[in-house]
Each structure stands twice: as C-alpha cells, then as structure tokens.
Amino acid sequence: SAGRWYGTMITLADGRALMVGGGNAYADSGFKNPSAYLNADGGSDIIAMTPEVYSPGSGWTKLSGATSREAFGPDENRYWYPRAWVAADGRVVGLSGQTLWRLDPNADAGHGELEVTGRFKSPVNEQTRPNVGVTSSAVMFDTGRVLQTGGNGYRNGDASDADISFFYRTSSSRQATILEFGQGSWPTVNETSPMIHARQWHNATVLANGKVLVSGGTRFANYGGAAAVRNGEIWSPETGQWQEVGAASRIRVYHSTALLMPNGTVLTAGGGQTGPVNNLDAEVFVPPSMFSRDADGTVRLAERPVIEAVTAMAPHYGERMQIKLDKAWPIASVALNGTGNVTHGFDTGQRRLSLAFHQLDDMLEIELPESGSLAPPGYYMLTVLLASGVGSRSVIIRLGLDA
C-alpha cells in the first residue's frame, strides 16, 4: 500500500514476506529535516513507517499495530534498509540507525505489534564512531547472533556532492558489535574487537566455517582512491579477533556486492554508480581455510571432503537426513548457510546454522532445524567441514517450500 524505495524484505518463519522501511520517493535526506518528511503532500507521508506482510495467494496486509517513527522514520534515515532478522521465537528483531526494535507480525489478530527495545549505542565521539546506519554491514553468523560492522553514515555521500555537511562526509567506523537475541529474550549488545580498517559501504559475508569475511568499503564517506579499502579481513567468533587477508584488484564501495558461493569462495562484484568508480566486473576471493601447507612450505589448495549423495533435496523441518561422503572423513561440523541476496552492504538472505549429526564411516545422519523460526523457508547450502575449517563443496537444499 506504500511506495518503498530502499525498503527491506525478509522471509518470515511461515513463508510470508515482511517488508519494512523505505519511502515513496528517493528521499535521501530525511535526517536533516525530519518534519518535512512527515504528513507531506496534504497528509501522505513520504516515509513508509508501517510494515506490510505479503501472503502468497492473498496479497499485502498492513501491520497497522506496528507503525513506528522510532523504527522506520526519517530520523537518522531509519527507513533506509532497516536491518532485520527472524528470531528463534518467530518474531523479528531489527536495527534501524541507533534504534533496536522487535516486531511480532502475528500479534493483535494479525495487525502486528512493534516494541522499541532500546538504543544500540551510547553517545559517541570522533574517537568511537558508531557502527550504524545504511553504510554499515551486518550478518547473522549463528542462531540469534549478529555481527554489526563499520558504517557511521546516513546516506551515500561522495566526492561530487555539493553538500559537504558532516552527515554526508563522515569518517568510517572500525567498530564491530555482536547483537544477540534468544528465545523470547530482549536483544543484548556486546562489543567485539574493532576491525583492522575503518569501513563504510563494505560487505559482511558469513563463511561455511562460521567466520565472517568483511570486504571492500572506504575509510571516508563514499570516496575511492586512497580512501578505498582493498584488503579483506576475517573475524573469528571463537577468538573475537580479525585477520587481514588478500587485497581485491578493484575498488569495491557503494553498490558493491559479496556472495558466498557453493564452492566456498566469495564472489565480489560491482562498486560505484553513484560514486567514485563504476566497476562492471567481478572477482573471486578464496578464503585461507581452502589452502594447506606441505612440510616443505609449499601452499596448495587443500584436499576437501566430497558429498556424493544426500537422501533428500527438499527435506522437511525436524527430519533426519543422510549424507554419503566419498570416504570416511573425520567430519567436525555440518553447516547450513542461507543463499544470499545483497544490496547496499546488507544481505537479507544469509544466516548460518550449525547442525547436530552422527557419523558412521562415510555416512552422516544430520538433524535439520525444527522450524522456520530457525531457518526461514528458502534455499540453503549444506556443507560438511573438517576441524581445520576445510569444507566440502555445498549441496543446495530447499527447506519449508512446497514443490
């Protein structure tokens, strides 16, 4: 019912689609004069502050009980691509600017209910720039655990902007924060080690081994050149530390993308328009975990497990499923990674789950997630991994979708 430029859409636990945020025009400066973006044009709001749900076969429904300026208003440009994830209890947890919120789309007889749960960060200064805003990136790296990185910009300012205000030309943040939300619990915020490089307009991609690759971005606003960050870095959830990795051959800033591929590599592409570059190309990042070192120091691609067969390509929630390997590898973990769809540094599709399993020789029996609250209906990459972090090529399976 509302125009939604720069809105966020995610799949709910029951397969419906939730749309939050956005506006009915390219409204990029709401944070500078919020009142001008409310009740404009004779009462028609420019900003879409009421979420909507799409049900296949019946269309769109407004969640009139979840209208919120705090979550989706023009202040801090909160309507620009709000960050949102399905929690283990089926509700949706989100971050818009500095606002943490929780939405129950089924409350009040389907009219929905939204609670603002607090501020993401305390007041900050130039030394502790907040890792928030549309220029940040975030990813669910484990069930109910999100890594929120970089940012500190409300919009896509670049070197050609006539407006050189602080909000257009912000220095990037190095901060990295873990947002946690369990079964029915309020979201909590815990700091982890800051990134090696400050970044805006970067991408965060969770790998099959649970580590997070941050790639691309710029140290200042949407500048390229010397301000661009070419080296990637990988965060470990076990240590909370960052490891700098290889440099990209191209500048990847505004409008760049990064996607985990079934072979374990990450495809990075684009960057620019509008911006300091206009890259119409792509490159592939090969994570360190895909390599091994021989006794003589020679580095080569590691030998990896091979999934020869699975008993179902479209299993049901809560089922047990068998995997046949090429040999009796000592498997240490089994992972599901949601297939991605990324724009503006945020991938609404990716999430990673670790699955329980039992192994007998070259056969594994895995336990699939119990419900769509843990793995919303869609397509997932199934990977088996060794203790070293070396993973198989993934098999794509379908969960919670009718044939």
SULVENTA-V989431 format. One record per residue. N is the residue number from 1. PSI is psi in radians with two decimals (999 if undefined). D_LAST is the distance of its C-alpha to the last C-alpha in Angstrom with 1 decimal. Layout:
{{N | PSI | D_LAST} {N | PSI | D_LAST}}
//
This chain:
{{1 | -0.18 | 29.5} {2 | 2.54 | 31.2} {3 | 2.45 | 31.4} {4 | 1.24 | 30.1} {5 | 2.20 | 31.5} {6 | 0.56 | 30.9} {7 | 2.92 | 28.6} {8 | 2.28 | 26.1} {9 | 2.29 | 22.4} {10 | 2.82 | 20.4} {11 | 2.23 | 17.2} {12 | 3.00 | 18.4} {13 | -0.50 | 17.5} {14 | 0.12 | 15.6} {15 | -0.19 | 13.5} {16 | 2.87 | 16.1} {17 | 2.32 | 18.1} {18 | 2.27 | 21.8} {19 | 2.22 | 24.4} {20 | 2.62 | 27.9} {21 | -2.94 | 31.0} {22 | 3.01 | 31.9} {23 | 2.88 | 34.4} {24 | 0.24 | 34.8} {25 | 2.97 | 37.0} {26 | 1.37 | 37.6} {27 | 1.63 | 39.6} {28 | -0.04 | 40.6} {29 | 0.56 | 43.7} {30 | -0.56 | 43.1} {31 | -0.40 | 44.5} {32 | -0.54 | 47.9} {33 | 1.29 | 48.4} {34 | -0.68 | 45.8} {35 | -0.49 | 47.6} {36 | -0.28 | 47.3} {37 | 0.11 | 43.6} {38 | 2.37 | 43.6} {39 | 0.70 | 44.4} {40 | 2.95 | 45.0} {41 | 0.83 | 45.2} {42 | 0.45 | 46.6} {43 | -0.08 | 44.2} {44 | 1.96 | 40.9} {45 | 2.43 | 39.9} {46 | -0.61 | 39.1} {47 | 2.38 | 37.1} {48 | 1.74 | 33.9} {49 | 0.04 | 34.6} {50 | 2.06 | 32.2} {51 | 2.76 | 28.6} {52 | 2.65 | 25.8} {53 | 2.36 | 22.2} {54 | 2.19 | 19.4} {55 | 2.11 | 17.1} {56 | 2.25 | 14.3} {57 | -0.36 | 15.7} {58 | -0.16 | 19.2} {59 | -2.70 | 20.4} {60 | 2.52 | 22.9} {61 | 2.24 | 25.1} {62 | 2.36 | 28.2} {63 | 1.38 | 29.0} {64 | -0.37 | 32.6} {65 | -0.01 | 33.6} {66 | 0.25 | 32.7} {67 | 2.31 | 34.8} {68 | 2.07 | 36.8} {69 | -0.61 | 39.3} {70 | -0.61 | 39.6} {71 | -0.61 | 36.0} {72 | 0.29 | 35.2} {73 | -3.07 | 38.7} {74 | -0.36 | 40.8} {75 | 2.30 | 42.8} {76 | 0.34 | 42.0} {77 | 0.78 | 39.4} {78 | -0.32 | 37.0} {79 | -0.14 | 34.7} {80 | 1.90 | 34.0} {81 | 1.12 | 30.7} {82 | 2.48 | 31.0} {83 | 2.33 | 29.7} {84 | 2.45 | 27.1} {85 | 2.51 | 25.0} {86 | 2.25 | 23.1} {87 | 2.98 | 25.5} {88 | -0.34 | 25.0} {89 | 0.11 | 25.9} {90 | -0.24 | 23.2} {91 | 3.04 | 25.9} {92 | 2.25 | 26.3} {93 | 2.41 | 29.3} {94 | 2.89 | 30.7} {95 | 2.11 | 33.6} {96 | 1.93 | 35.2} {97 | -2.14 | 38.5} {98 | 0.06 | 40.4} {99 | 2.14 | 38.6} {100 | 2.35 | 36.4} {101 | 2.85 | 34.3} {102 | 2.29 | 31.7} {103 | 2.28 | 29.5} {104 | 1.81 | 28.0} {105 | -0.24 | 25.7} {106 | -0.12 | 25.7} {107 | 2.80 | 29.5} {108 | 0.90 | 31.8} {109 | 0.67 | 29.5} {110 | 0.03 | 27.0} {111 | -0.24 | 29.8} {112 | 2.80 | 29.4} {113 | 2.33 | 32.2} {114 | 2.29 | 33.3} {115 | 2.29 | 35.9} {116 | 2.10 | 37.8} {117 | -0.10 | 38.3} {118 | -3.05 | 41.0} {119 | 2.46 | 42.1} {120 | -0.78 | 40.5} {121 | 2.68 | 43.9} {122 | 2.95 | 47.5} {123 | 2.46 | 49.8} {124 | 2.97 | 50.1} {125 | -3.00 | 52.6} {126 | -0.41 | 52.7} {127 | -0.39 | 52.7} {128 | 1.15 | 49.5} {129 | 2.37 | 47.4} {130 | 2.46 | 44.2} {131 | 1.22 | 40.8} {132 | 3.11 | 39.2} {133 | 2.98 | 38.2} {134 | -0.35 | 35.9} {135 | 0.01 | 37.6} {136 | 3.12 | 36.4} {137 | 2.68 | 33.3} {138 | 2.63 | 31.3} {139 | 2.45 | 28.6} {140 | 1.81 | 27.2} {141 | -0.21 | 28.3} {142 | 2.89 | 27.7} {143 | 2.09 | 26.4} {144 | 0.32 | 28.5} {145 | 2.13 | 30.7} {146 | 2.38 | 31.0} {147 | 2.08 | 33.4} {148 | 2.14 | 35.0} {149 | 2.56 | 37.2} {150 | -2.83 | 39.8} {151 | -2.42 | 40.1} {152 | 0.41 | 42.9} {153 | 2.54 | 42.4} {154 | -0.25 | 41.3} {155 | -3.08 | 40.5} {156 | 1.21 | 40.6} {157 | 2.58 | 44.3} {158 | -3.11 | 45.7} {159 | -0.31 | 49.0} {160 | -0.04 | 49.4} {161 | 2.35 | 49.1} {162 | -0.56 | 52.2} {163 | 2.03 | 51.5} {164 | 0.54 | 52.5} {165 | 2.90 | 52.1} {166 | -0.73 | 51.1} {167 | -0.40 | 47.6} {168 | -0.54 | 46.9} {169 | 0.91 | 48.6} {170 | 2.54 | 47.7} {171 | 2.53 | 48.2} {172 | 2.82 | 45.0} {173 | 2.55 | 44.3} {174 | -0.15 | 44.2} {175 | 2.57 | 43.0} {176 | 2.32 | 39.9} {177 | 2.47 | 38.9} {178 | 2.14 | 36.4} {179 | 2.14 | 34.8} {180 | 2.41 | 33.7} {181 | 2.11 | 32.1} {182 | -2.78 | 31.2} {183 | 1.72 | 30.0} {184 | 0.04 | 31.7} {185 | 2.73 | 34.4} {186 | 2.55 | 36.0} {187 | 2.42 | 35.3} {188 | 2.71 | 38.1} {189 | 2.18 | 39.4} {190 | 2.31 | 40.9} {191 | 2.54 | 42.4} {192 | -3.11 | 41.8} {193 | 2.44 | 43.8} {194 | 2.70 | 44.1} {195 | 2.80 | 42.7} {196 | -0.67 | 45.1} {197 | 2.43 | 44.8} {198 | 2.46 | 44.5} {199 | 2.49 | 41.6} {200 | 2.70 | 40.1} {201 | 0.69 | 37.1} {202 | -3.12 | 35.8} {203 | 2.41 | 32.4} {204 | 2.19 | 31.5} {205 | 2.13 | 28.8} {206 | 2.25 | 27.9} {207 | 2.96 | 28.0} {208 | -0.50 | 26.2} {209 | 0.08 | 29.5} {210 | -0.18 | 29.6} {211 | 2.81 | 32.4} {212 | 2.17 | 32.3} {213 | 2.23 | 33.4} {214 | 2.21 | 35.1} {215 | 2.62 | 35.8} {216 | -2.89 | 37.7} {217 | 3.14 | 39.4} {218 | 2.64 | 43.0} {219 | -0.20 | 45.8} {220 | 2.08 | 46.9} {221 | -2.16 | 45.0} {222 | 0.68 | 43.2} {223 | 2.62 | 45.9} {224 | -2.49 | 45.5} {225 | -2.35 | 48.3} {226 | -0.38 | 50.0} {227 | -0.33 | 47.9} {228 | 2.53 | 44.6} {229 | 1.97 | 43.3} {230 | -0.60 | 42.2} {231 | 2.40 | 42.0} {232 | 3.02 | 38.9} {233 | 2.58 | 39.2} {234 | 2.27 | 37.1} {235 | 2.36 | 37.2} {236 | 2.15 | 37.0} {237 | -0.34 | 35.9} {238 | -0.68 | 38.1} {239 | -0.37 | 41.3} {240 | 0.22 | 40.7} {241 | 2.80 | 42.3} {242 | 2.51 | 41.6} {243 | 2.15 | 42.0} {244 | 2.42 | 42.8} {245 | -2.96 | 41.0} {246 | 2.77 | 41.2} {247 | 2.47 | 41.9} {248 | 2.70 | 39.7} {249 | -0.27 | 41.3} {250 | 2.73 | 40.5} {251 | 2.20 | 40.9} {252 | 1.73 | 37.6} {253 | -2.32 | 38.2} {254 | 2.36 | 36.9} {255 | 0.19 | 33.6} {256 | 2.81 | 33.0} {257 | 2.78 | 29.7} {258 | 2.27 | 28.8} {259 | 2.32 | 25.4} {260 | 2.29 | 24.8} {261 | 2.77 | 23.6} {262 | -0.42 | 21.9} {263 | 0.07 | 25.4} {264 | -0.17 | 26.9} {265 | 3.01 | 28.9} {266 | 2.15 | 28.9} {267 | 2.08 | 28.8} {268 | 2.45 | 31.2} {269 | 2.84 | 31.8} {270 | -2.70 | 33.6} {271 | 2.01 | 36.2} {272 | -2.96 | 38.4} {273 | 1.46 | 38.6} {274 | 2.47 | 40.1} {275 | -3.01 | 42.0} {276 | -0.26 | 44.5} {277 | 2.94 | 42.4} {278 | 1.34 | 39.8} {279 | 2.09 | 38.0} {280 | 0.75 | 35.5} {281 | 3.10 | 34.8} {282 | 2.78 | 32.9} {283 | 2.92 | 33.9} {284 | 2.27 | 32.5} {285 | 2.25 | 33.7} {286 | 1.96 | 33.8} {287 | 2.66 | 34.3} {288 | -0.53 | 37.3} {289 | -0.23 | 35.3} {290 | 0.03 | 34.2} {291 | 2.76 | 37.9} {292 | 2.83 | 40.5} {293 | 2.19 | 44.3} {294 | 2.95 | 46.3} {295 | -0.53 | 49.6} {296 | 0.11 | 51.5} {297 | -0.07 | 49.6} {298 | 2.27 | 47.4} {299 | 2.29 | 44.1} {300 | 2.87 | 41.1} {301 | 2.33 | 37.3} {302 | 2.58 | 36.5} {303 | 2.42 | 35.1} {304 | 2.67 | 31.7} {305 | 2.69 | 29.4} {306 | 2.19 | 26.7} {307 | 1.96 | 23.4} {308 | -0.56 | 23.2} {309 | 2.68 | 20.1} {310 | 2.70 | 17.6} {311 | -0.19 | 16.3} {312 | 2.38 | 12.7} {313 | -0.28 | 10.7} {314 | 1.11 | 8.1} {315 | 2.99 | 10.8} {316 | 2.77 | 11.6} {317 | 2.46 | 14.6} {318 | -0.07 | 17.9} {319 | 2.83 | 17.0} {320 | 2.50 | 19.3} {321 | 2.51 | 18.1} {322 | 2.52 | 20.5} {323 | 2.28 | 21.5} {324 | 2.15 | 23.9} {325 | 2.92 | 26.5} {326 | -0.38 | 28.9} {327 | 3.13 | 31.7} {328 | 1.23 | 32.8} {329 | 2.55 | 32.7} {330 | 1.48 | 34.0} {331 | 2.31 | 30.9} {332 | -0.46 | 31.9} {333 | 2.76 | 28.7} {334 | 2.32 | 24.9} {335 | 2.60 | 23.3} {336 | 2.22 | 20.1} {337 | 2.18 | 20.6} {338 | 2.41 | 18.4} {339 | 2.58 | 18.0} {340 | 2.80 | 20.6} {341 | 1.89 | 21.4} {342 | 2.46 | 25.2} {343 | 2.53 | 27.9} {344 | 0.72 | 31.5} {345 | 0.09 | 31.5} {346 | 2.21 | 28.6} {347 | 1.87 | 25.1} {348 | -0.27 | 22.9} {349 | -0.43 | 20.0} {350 | 2.37 | 21.9} {351 | 2.67 | 22.7} {352 | 2.40 | 23.5} {353 | 2.45 | 23.2} {354 | 2.27 | 25.2} {355 | 2.45 | 23.7} {356 | 2.56 | 25.9} {357 | 2.84 | 26.1} {358 | 2.48 | 28.3} {359 | 2.41 | 29.5} {360 | 1.86 | 31.2} {361 | -2.09 | 32.5} {362 | 0.25 | 29.7} {363 | 2.40 | 26.9} {364 | 2.47 | 25.4} {365 | 2.11 | 23.5} {366 | 2.70 | 22.0} {367 | 2.06 | 21.2} {368 | 2.76 | 18.2} {369 | 2.58 | 18.9} {370 | -0.51 | 19.3} {371 | 3.01 | 17.7} {372 | -0.20 | 16.5} {373 | -0.53 | 20.2} {374 | -0.63 | 20.6} {375 | 1.60 | 17.5} {376 | 2.57 | 15.9} {377 | 2.35 | 12.1} {378 | -2.80 | 11.5} {379 | 2.44 | 12.3} {380 | 2.58 | 15.3} {381 | 2.10 | 17.9} {382 | 2.17 | 18.9} {383 | 2.44 | 22.7} {384 | 2.48 | 25.4} {385 | 2.59 | 28.9} {386 | 2.94 | 32.6} {387 | -0.47 | 35.2} {388 | -0.19 | 36.5} {389 | -0.10 | 33.4} {390 | 2.23 | 32.4} {391 | 2.81 | 28.6} {392 | 2.95 | 26.4} {393 | 2.40 | 24.3} {394 | 2.66 | 21.0} {395 | 2.29 | 17.7} {396 | 2.17 | 14.7} {397 | 2.87 | 12.0} {398 | 2.27 | 9.2} {399 | 2.35 | 10.2} {400 | 0.27 | 9.5} {401 | 2.33 | 6.4} {402 | 2.60 | 3.8} {403 | 999 | 0.0}}
//
